[in-house]
Every structure is written in structure tokens, then in C-alpha cells.
Amino acid sequence: MNDTAHQASSQATRLDAISGHYDRWLLGVVCALACLGVVMVGSSSISIALDYGVGPFHYLVRHVAFLGIGVGLAAWLMRTDLKTVESHNHWLLLGCFGLLIAVFIPGLGDEVNGARRWINLGVSSFQAVEAVKLLYIIWLASYLKRYSEEVTATWSAMLKPLGVAVLMVLLLILQPDFGSLSLILAITGGMLVLGGVNMPRMFGPVLVLLPLLAVVAIAEPYRVRRLTSFLDPWADPFNSGYQLTNALMAVGRGEWFGVGLGGSVQKLSYLPEAHTDFILAVIAEELGFVGVCVVIGLYALLVGRALWLGLKCVEMRRHFSGYCAFGIALWIGLQSFVSIGVNLGLLPTKGLTLPLISSGGSSVLMTCAAMGLLLRVSYELDRAQRQVARLRGEAAQPSAGTPSTAQPLPSQPASRPAAVNSVARGTSRLRQRVEPVIGRLG
């Protein structure tokens, strides 16, 4: 008995000693987008910085500083066990509401251009909703793991996360921030679908929410002007259509290969927010159609890799990790799609940055944090796969060199060596935890 316990303990020690590897494709594409962002922020912000009299490289230095802090935050999350992250899920949800309410506290919340979206930190302002996106994804991933069966079978379990999202939407309407509230609703719906929710049940909430969102969209005159200017920006090119017409001129001027890095004319005080919301237009002008295709390809690779990691995690019953990966993929995919669509005139103007590329301290920090969490998911997935391979190899070794005539009969389990029984039991338990489940995503 003592020998069996000792062998099981030794086996557990050997498994714990196995380390994983971070996904190289994911790490590579994140670094590529971040480096492209540094170059393009430097190129697009010089004229704006000179207009404000803060020095030509003010926004570039600021962007690099936030990127450095974001890399440190990502490195911390890459070394944090996902069980530790999951254990704080309720506090993270409270943090979401705390941040959204903090922007309305006098002296703490900052109002810019009539919107209260920022928290004053003294040295800088922080856009609360950027942190809310990541915290909410982590909480929802934990919820879907804990109530996976109920979400697929009952109305109440499905409506609870939708209710949480609606409460956040109400706070975002007060700020107002229509782009972020649409993004949070889309992430919620996407994660519920990937979590296995009964699809017919989703139609009811969707049919209720869509008309309400339409009412919110047309309730404010400036939103109506954005919609009409999007349909025909040239009808009022010096007022409501000013941003889009200048963005389209930048895109058209770039043609196939662009005018060259630093050669953009539209960034010279013609295109508003050239280093933030409309940075893709500057990329299109300086790097051309080919440059835009490279950017789209990088985002497609990032989102596709995140979805693949999520699927592999769910197949191994690592549901929290998988749902975190799904949520981050939906966030980055939807936000980049909207930002690219706005710059190309395919969608109405929204104040959403291009992840990892646009200048913006809050966005850069939280996107880096999300990438750190995603890389941790890839590390723990690779480690689990290595542990399973080790267990299967050890379980197969004792019988590999034994003649078939010496194999024990099914009616003689007691003749089996204790070590083999211990390894087999350990393999069986681990297999129950990580073996694929067919139809889990249905």
C-alpha cells in the first residue's frame, strides 16, 4: 500500500514538473501588430502633436510608455494560474459595475466632449469600459463553466448573463457610449452561443433588444447625423461627413502600394483622430491596399488562433480557458471589424480603436492584458496535452515488452502489478477530465 502511494506521489510530481509552451503563432502576430502600431502612431501623430504644441514625438512616447506598461501587465498574467483568475470571478463582476459607476462621481470622472467615459488618475485618464470588456469576459467564462448544463436547458440560466449585460448597457447609455454597449451585447450573445445555449431561446431576447437598440440609436440627433452621413458623406463634406470624406480620400490616394511611410497628406491636420480612430486610413494612404490586406490578415490570424485554442480547450474539458479564449477572440474580432469598416466607409462612425495599433492608453493596456491571458491559455493547454501524453506513454510501457501469454485474464485483476494499477487509475481520472466530448459545442 505504501509502495502504491509512493508511486502515485512520484507520478504526480513528474506531471507537475512538466511545463508548457506559449503559442508561437499567437505571440508572433501580437508582436507584429504592436510593432506596426508603434510605427504608424509615430507617423500619424507628428502633425497633431505640433498643432497642440507638445513636441513632435509626444504621442509616440506616450504610446510606447503605455505599451511598455501593457507588456508588463501581460507578462504578469502569462505567469498567473488560470485557477487563480477564475477564483476571483465575483469580484471582477463587481469591478465592472464599480468602474462604470465611477465615471459619474464628481472629481473622479472626467467629461470630454459631452461624454463621461474616463476616470481621472492624475497623470492620465483611464477609459473605464476598456477594463470592463476584459473583466466581463472572464466573469462570463466562469459563469458558463459553472452553469454549462443549466444554460443549455433553462431560461433563467440563459437570461442571467443577458440581464447583467443589459445593466451595463444602461450605464453605458448614460455616458453615452453606443459603440461599446453594442460590442458588449455582441460578445455576450456570441459567448452564449459558443457555450451551447439553446438557439431558439435566443430569438426572444434578440427580438426584444434589437428594436430597443434602434430606438437608442435614433434618440440622439448626433447619432442620426452619423447614420445619414455614412450613407452619403459627400452631401455635407465640411460638417457631418468631414471625417469620412477625408478618410476615403486617404484610402483612395494610397492605391495599391501607398505613397510611402510618412508621406500621408491627410494626416496633416485634415483627418481628425488620425492616430486613434482613423489610423487605418493613414495606413491605407501610406502602405496602400497591400498594407491594409496585411493588417486584415494579421487580425484574421489572431482571431482564428484564439478560436482554435478555445476549441481545443473545450475538447479537453478545460471550459473556463476555452470560454476566455472565445470571448477575447470575439472582442478583438468585432472591434477590429468595426474599426476597419468605419475607416473604409462600410459602417457608421464609432469611437472604437484598432486593437494594438491605435494610440490610446486604456485600449493599449487592456488589449495587452487580454493577450497575456490568451497566451496563458495556450501555455496551460500545451502543458495539459504533454501531461496526457506522458500518462498514456507510462500506461503503455509495462505491457509493451510482456509476451501476450503472460497477460492477466480479465478475471485475475489481483495479479496485475500495483504500479500498473496506480498508473491506470491515474490515467483514467485524467482522461475523464481532458478527453474530448463530442457535441459539447452544439
C-alpha positions as CSV (number, residue, x, y, z in Angstrom):
1,M,0.0,0.0,0.0
2,N,2.8,2.4,0.9
3,D,4.6,1.5,-2.4
4,T,1.5,2.3,-4.3
5,A,1.0,5.7,-2.6
6,H,4.7,6.5,-3.1
7,Q,4.5,5.6,-6.8
8,A,1.3,7.7,-7.2
9,S,3.0,10.6,-5.5
10,S,6.1,10.3,-7.7
11,Q,3.9,10.2,-10.7
12,A,2.1,13.4,-9.6
13,T,5.5,15.1,-9.0
14,R,6.6,14.1,-12.5
15,L,3.4,15.5,-14.0
16,D,3.8,18.8,-12.1
17,A,7.3,19.1,-13.4
18,I,6.1,19.2,-17.0
19,S,5.9,22.7,-18.3
20,G,4.1,24.1,-21.3
21,H,4.9,26.4,-24.2
22,Y,3.3,29.6,-25.3
23,D,1.7,29.6,-28.7
24,R,4.3,30.9,-31.1
25,W,1.9,31.9,-33.8
26,L,-0.1,33.9,-31.3
27,L,2.9,35.6,-29.8
28,G,4.3,36.4,-33.2
29,V,1.1,38.0,-34.5
30,V,0.7,40.1,-31.3
31,C,4.2,41.4,-31.6
32,A,3.7,42.2,-35.3
33,L,0.6,44.2,-34.6
34,A,2.2,46.0,-31.7
35,C,5.3,46.9,-33.7
36,L,3.2,48.1,-36.6
37,G,1.2,50.2,-34.1
38,V,4.4,51.9,-32.9
39,V,5.5,52.8,-36.4
40,M,2.1,54.1,-37.5
41,V,1.4,56.1,-34.4
42,G,4.8,57.8,-34.8
43,S,4.0,58.5,-38.5
44,S,0.4,59.8,-38.0
45,S,0.7,61.8,-34.8
46,I,3.6,64.3,-35.5
47,S,1.4,66.9,-37.2
48,I,-1.3,66.7,-34.4
49,A,1.4,67.0,-31.7
50,L,2.8,70.1,-33.4
51,D,-0.7,71.6,-33.6
52,Y,-1.1,71.2,-29.9
53,G,2.5,72.5,-29.2
54,V,3.6,69.4,-27.2
55,G,6.6,68.3,-29.3
56,P,6.6,66.1,-32.5
57,F,7.0,62.8,-30.6
58,H,4.7,63.4,-27.7
59,Y,2.1,60.9,-28.7
60,L,4.6,58.3,-29.8
61,V,6.4,58.5,-26.5
62,R,3.1,58.2,-24.7
63,H,2.1,55.2,-26.8
64,V,5.3,53.4,-26.2
65,A,5.1,54.1,-22.4
66,F,1.6,52.6,-22.2
67,L,2.7,49.7,-24.4
68,G,5.6,49.0,-22.0
69,I,3.2,49.0,-19.0
70,G,0.8,46.8,-21.0
71,V,3.6,44.3,-21.8
72,G,4.4,44.2,-18.0
73,L,0.7,43.5,-17.3
74,A,0.6,40.8,-20.0
75,A,3.8,39.2,-18.6
76,W,2.2,39.1,-15.1
77,L,-1.0,37.4,-16.5
78,M,1.1,35.0,-18.5
79,R,2.6,33.7,-15.2
80,T,-0.7,33.7,-13.3
81,D,-2.6,30.4,-13.0
82,L,-6.0,30.4,-14.6
83,K,-7.5,28.9,-11.5
84,T,-6.4,31.9,-9.5
85,V,-8.0,34.2,-12.1
86,E,-11.2,32.2,-12.1
87,S,-11.4,32.2,-8.3
88,H,-12.0,36.0,-8.3
89,N,-14.8,36.0,-10.8
90,H,-17.4,37.6,-8.5
91,W,-15.0,40.4,-7.6
92,L,-14.4,41.0,-11.2
93,L,-18.1,41.4,-11.9
94,L,-18.4,43.9,-9.1
95,G,-15.3,45.7,-10.5
96,C,-17.2,46.1,-13.8
97,F,-20.1,47.9,-12.2
98,G,-17.7,49.9,-9.9
99,L,-15.8,51.2,-12.9
100,L,-18.9,52.1,-14.9
101,I,-20.3,54.0,-11.9
102,A,-17.0,55.7,-11.0
103,V,-17.1,57.9,-14.2
104,F,-20.2,59.7,-12.7
105,I,-18.6,60.5,-9.4
106,P,-17.7,64.3,-9.3
107,G,-13.9,64.8,-9.1
108,L,-13.2,61.3,-10.2
109,G,-14.9,61.1,-13.5
110,D,-13.8,63.2,-16.5
111,E,-16.2,64.7,-19.1
112,V,-14.8,65.1,-22.6
113,N,-16.9,66.4,-25.5
114,G,-20.0,65.9,-23.5
115,A,-19.3,62.2,-22.7
116,R,-18.4,60.9,-19.2
117,R,-16.3,57.8,-20.0
118,W,-13.0,58.5,-18.3
119,I,-11.6,58.2,-14.7
120,N,-9.1,60.8,-13.7
121,L,-5.9,59.2,-12.4
122,G,-4.0,62.4,-12.0
123,V,-1.2,61.7,-14.5
124,S,-3.6,60.4,-17.1
125,S,-7.2,59.5,-17.7
126,F,-8.4,55.9,-18.0
127,Q,-11.5,54.8,-20.1
128,A,-13.4,52.5,-17.8
129,V,-15.2,50.5,-20.4
130,E,-11.8,49.1,-21.8
131,A,-11.2,47.3,-18.5
132,V,-14.9,46.3,-18.2
133,K,-14.6,44.3,-21.5
134,L,-11.9,42.0,-20.2
135,L,-13.3,41.7,-16.7
136,Y,-16.8,40.9,-18.0
137,I,-15.4,38.2,-20.4
138,I,-13.6,36.5,-17.5
139,W,-16.8,36.5,-15.4
140,L,-18.9,35.2,-18.2
141,A,-16.4,32.5,-19.0
142,S,-16.6,31.4,-15.3
143,Y,-20.4,31.5,-15.3
144,L,-20.6,29.4,-18.5
145,K,-18.3,26.8,-16.9
146,R,-20.3,26.7,-13.6
147,Y,-23.7,26.6,-15.2
148,S,-23.0,24.9,-18.5
149,E,-25.9,22.3,-18.3
150,E,-28.4,24.9,-16.9
151,V,-27.5,27.4,-19.7
152,T,-28.5,24.8,-22.3
153,A,-31.6,23.7,-20.6
154,T,-33.3,26.5,-18.6
155,W,-34.4,30.1,-19.3
156,S,-33.2,31.5,-16.1
157,A,-29.6,30.4,-16.5
158,M,-29.5,31.9,-20.0
159,L,-31.2,35.2,-19.0
160,K,-28.9,35.9,-16.1
161,P,-25.9,37.0,-18.1
162,L,-28.2,38.8,-20.5
163,G,-29.6,40.7,-17.5
164,V,-26.0,41.6,-16.4
165,A,-25.2,42.8,-19.9
166,V,-28.4,45.0,-20.0
167,L,-27.5,46.6,-16.7
168,M,-24.1,47.5,-18.1
169,V,-25.8,48.8,-21.3
170,L,-28.0,51.2,-19.2
171,L,-24.8,52.6,-17.6
172,L,-23.2,53.0,-21.0
173,I,-26.2,54.7,-22.4
174,L,-25.8,57.4,-19.6
175,Q,-22.2,58.0,-20.5
176,P,-23.0,57.7,-23.6
177,D,-21.0,55.1,-25.4
178,F,-23.2,53.3,-28.1
179,G,-20.2,51.6,-29.7
180,S,-19.1,49.8,-26.5
181,L,-22.6,48.8,-25.5
182,S,-23.2,47.2,-28.9
183,L,-19.8,45.4,-28.5
184,I,-20.7,44.0,-25.1
185,L,-24.1,42.8,-26.2
186,A,-22.5,41.1,-29.2
187,I,-19.8,39.4,-27.0
188,T,-22.5,38.2,-24.7
189,G,-24.6,36.7,-27.5
190,G,-21.5,35.1,-29.1
191,M,-20.2,33.5,-25.9
192,L,-23.7,32.1,-25.1
193,V,-23.9,30.5,-28.5
194,L,-20.4,29.0,-28.2
195,G,-21.3,27.9,-24.7
196,G,-24.1,25.7,-26.1
197,V,-27.2,27.8,-25.4
198,N,-30.4,26.6,-26.9
199,M,-30.7,28.7,-30.1
200,P,-34.5,29.0,-30.3
201,R,-34.4,30.5,-26.8
202,M,-32.0,33.2,-28.0
203,F,-34.5,34.6,-30.6
204,G,-36.8,36.0,-27.9
205,P,-34.2,38.3,-26.2
206,V,-32.8,39.2,-29.6
207,L,-36.2,40.3,-31.0
208,V,-36.7,42.4,-27.9
209,L,-33.2,44.0,-27.8
210,L,-32.9,44.9,-31.5
211,P,-35.8,47.4,-31.5
212,L,-34.6,48.9,-28.2
213,L,-31.1,49.4,-29.7
214,A,-32.7,51.0,-32.8
215,V,-34.6,53.5,-30.6
216,V,-31.4,54.3,-28.7
217,A,-29.5,54.8,-31.9
218,I,-32.0,57.4,-33.3
219,A,-32.8,59.1,-29.9
220,E,-29.8,61.4,-30.2
221,P,-29.5,63.8,-33.2
222,Y,-25.8,63.3,-33.5
223,R,-26.3,59.6,-34.0
224,V,-28.8,60.2,-36.7
225,R,-26.4,62.6,-38.4
226,R,-23.7,59.8,-38.3
227,L,-26.1,57.4,-40.0
228,T,-27.1,59.8,-42.7
229,S,-23.5,61.0,-43.3
230,F,-22.4,57.4,-43.6
231,L,-24.9,56.8,-46.3
232,D,-23.8,59.9,-48.3
233,P,-20.8,61.6,-46.7
234,W,-20.3,63.9,-49.8
235,A,-23.7,65.5,-49.2
236,D,-22.1,67.5,-46.3
237,P,-18.3,67.1,-46.7
238,F,-17.4,70.0,-44.4
239,N,-19.7,69.1,-41.4
240,S,-21.3,65.7,-40.7
241,G,-19.4,64.0,-43.5
242,Y,-16.0,65.6,-42.8
243,Q,-14.3,62.6,-41.0
244,L,-15.5,60.0,-43.5
245,T,-14.7,62.1,-46.7
246,N,-11.2,62.7,-45.5
247,A,-10.7,59.1,-44.6
248,L,-12.0,58.0,-48.0
249,M,-9.6,60.4,-49.8
250,A,-6.7,58.9,-47.8
251,V,-7.8,55.4,-48.7
252,G,-8.1,56.3,-52.4
253,R,-4.8,58.2,-52.5
254,G,-2.9,55.1,-51.3
255,E,-3.9,52.9,-54.3
256,W,-2.0,49.6,-54.4
257,F,1.3,50.2,-52.6
258,G,0.7,53.6,-50.9
259,V,2.6,56.9,-51.1
260,G,5.3,55.6,-48.7
261,L,5.8,55.7,-45.0
262,G,5.5,59.2,-43.7
263,G,4.1,60.5,-47.0
264,S,0.4,60.9,-46.0
265,V,-1.2,64.3,-46.7
266,Q,-4.5,63.7,-44.9
267,K,-2.8,63.3,-41.5
268,L,-1.6,66.9,-41.8
269,S,-4.5,68.3,-39.8
270,Y,-7.1,67.2,-42.4
271,L,-8.1,63.8,-41.0
272,P,-9.4,64.1,-37.4
273,E,-8.2,61.5,-34.9
274,A,-5.6,60.3,-37.4
275,H,-3.5,58.5,-34.7
276,T,-6.5,56.9,-32.9
277,D,-9.9,56.1,-34.5
278,F,-8.8,56.7,-38.2
279,I,-5.3,55.3,-38.1
280,L,-6.2,52.6,-40.7
281,A,-6.9,55.4,-43.2
282,V,-3.3,56.6,-42.7
283,I,-2.1,53.0,-43.2
284,A,-4.1,52.8,-46.4
285,E,-2.6,56.1,-47.7
286,E,1.0,55.3,-46.8
287,L,1.1,51.5,-47.3
288,G,-1.7,51.1,-49.8
289,F,-4.1,48.2,-50.5
290,V,-1.3,45.7,-49.7
291,G,-0.8,47.3,-46.3
292,V,-4.4,47.1,-45.4
293,C,-4.6,43.5,-46.5
294,V,-1.6,42.7,-44.3
295,V,-3.4,44.3,-41.3
296,I,-6.6,42.4,-42.0
297,G,-4.6,39.2,-42.4
298,L,-2.9,39.7,-39.0
299,Y,-6.2,40.2,-37.3
300,A,-7.7,37.2,-39.0
301,L,-4.7,35.1,-37.8
302,L,-5.0,36.4,-34.3
303,V,-8.8,35.8,-34.0
304,G,-8.6,32.4,-35.8
305,R,-5.8,31.2,-33.5
306,A,-7.7,32.3,-30.4
307,L,-10.8,30.4,-31.6
308,W,-8.7,27.4,-32.3
309,L,-7.2,27.5,-28.8
310,G,-10.7,27.8,-27.3
311,L,-12.0,24.8,-29.2
312,K,-9.0,22.7,-28.2
313,C,-9.5,23.7,-24.5
314,V,-13.2,22.8,-24.6
315,E,-12.5,19.5,-26.2
316,M,-10.2,18.7,-23.3
317,R,-12.9,19.9,-20.8
318,R,-10.9,23.0,-19.8
319,H,-14.0,25.1,-20.2
320,F,-13.0,28.2,-18.4
321,S,-9.9,28.5,-20.5
322,G,-11.8,27.8,-23.7
323,Y,-14.5,30.4,-23.0
324,C,-11.9,33.0,-22.1
325,A,-10.3,32.4,-25.5
326,F,-13.7,32.6,-27.2
327,G,-14.5,35.9,-25.5
328,I,-11.2,37.5,-26.3
329,A,-11.5,36.4,-29.9
330,L,-15.0,37.9,-30.2
331,W,-13.8,41.1,-28.6
332,I,-10.8,41.6,-30.9
333,G,-12.5,40.3,-34.0
334,L,-15.6,42.5,-33.6
335,Q,-13.8,45.7,-32.6
336,S,-11.2,45.4,-35.4
337,F,-14.0,44.7,-37.9
338,V,-15.9,47.8,-36.8
339,S,-12.8,50.0,-36.8
340,I,-11.8,48.8,-40.3
341,G,-15.4,49.2,-41.5
342,V,-15.6,52.7,-40.3
343,N,-12.3,53.7,-41.9
344,L,-13.3,52.2,-45.2
345,G,-16.8,53.8,-45.2
346,L,-18.6,50.5,-44.7
347,L,-20.0,51.3,-41.2
348,P,-21.2,54.4,-39.4
349,T,-18.6,56.3,-37.4
350,K,-17.9,54.8,-34.0
351,G,-15.3,55.7,-31.4
352,L,-13.6,52.3,-31.4
353,T,-9.8,52.0,-31.7
354,L,-7.9,49.5,-33.8
355,P,-6.6,47.0,-31.2
356,L,-2.8,47.1,-30.6
357,I,-2.3,49.7,-33.3
358,S,-4.3,52.8,-32.5
359,S,-2.9,55.3,-29.9
360,G,-4.9,55.3,-26.7
361,G,-3.6,54.3,-23.2
362,S,-6.6,52.5,-21.9
363,S,-7.1,50.4,-25.0
364,V,-3.4,49.5,-25.3
365,L,-3.2,48.5,-21.6
366,M,-6.3,46.3,-21.6
367,T,-5.6,44.7,-25.0
368,C,-2.1,43.8,-23.9
369,A,-3.7,42.3,-20.7
370,A,-6.1,40.3,-22.8
371,M,-3.2,39.0,-25.0
372,G,-1.4,37.9,-21.8
373,L,-4.4,36.0,-20.6
374,L,-4.8,34.4,-24.0
375,L,-1.1,33.3,-24.0
376,R,-1.6,31.8,-20.6
377,V,-4.5,29.8,-22.0
378,S,-2.2,28.5,-24.7
379,Y,0.5,27.6,-22.1
380,E,-1.8,25.6,-19.9
381,L,-3.4,23.8,-22.9
382,D,0.1,22.8,-24.1
383,R,1.0,21.6,-20.6
384,A,-2.2,19.5,-20.3
385,Q,-1.5,17.9,-23.6
386,R,2.0,17.0,-22.6
387,Q,0.8,15.5,-19.3
388,V,-1.8,13.4,-21.1
389,A,0.9,12.1,-23.5
390,R,3.2,11.3,-20.6
391,L,0.5,9.3,-18.8
392,R,-0.5,7.4,-21.8
393,G,3.1,6.6,-22.5
394,E,3.7,5.3,-19.0
395,A,0.5,3.3,-19.0
396,A,1.5,1.6,-22.2
397,Q,5.1,0.8,-21.2
398,P,4.6,-2.1,-18.7
399,S,2.7,-4.3,-21.2
400,A,4.9,-3.3,-24.2
401,G,7.7,-5.8,-23.5
402,T,5.5,-8.6,-21.9
403,P,4.6,-11.7,-24.0
404,S,0.9,-12.0,-24.9
405,T,0.8,-15.3,-23.0
406,A,1.7,-13.5,-19.7
407,Q,-1.1,-11.0,-19.9
408,P,-3.5,-11.3,-17.0
409,L,-7.0,-12.6,-17.7
410,P,-10.0,-10.3,-17.0
411,S,-10.9,-12.5,-14.1
412,Q,-7.5,-12.0,-12.5
413,P,-7.1,-8.3,-11.7
414,A,-5.2,-9.1,-8.5
415,S,-2.2,-10.5,-10.4
416,R,-1.6,-7.1,-12.0
417,P,1.4,-5.1,-10.6
418,A,0.4,-2.4,-8.1
419,A,2.4,0.3,-10.1
420,V,0.5,-0.5,-13.3
421,N,-2.9,-0.4,-11.4
422,S,-1.9,3.0,-10.0
423,V,-0.9,4.4,-13.4
424,A,-4.0,3.1,-15.0
425,R,-6.2,4.7,-12.3
426,G,-4.4,8.0,-12.7
427,T,-4.8,7.8,-16.5
428,S,-8.5,7.0,-16.1
429,R,-9.1,10.0,-13.8
430,L,-7.2,12.4,-16.1
431,R,-8.9,11.0,-19.2
432,Q,-12.3,11.9,-17.6
433,R,-11.1,15.4,-17.2
434,V,-9.5,16.1,-20.5
435,E,-10.9,13.7,-23.1
436,P,-12.9,15.3,-25.9
437,V,-16.6,15.5,-25.6
438,I,-18.4,15.2,-28.9
439,G,-21.2,17.7,-29.4
440,R,-20.2,19.9,-26.5
441,L,-20.5,23.0,-28.6
442,G,-23.8,22.0,-30.2
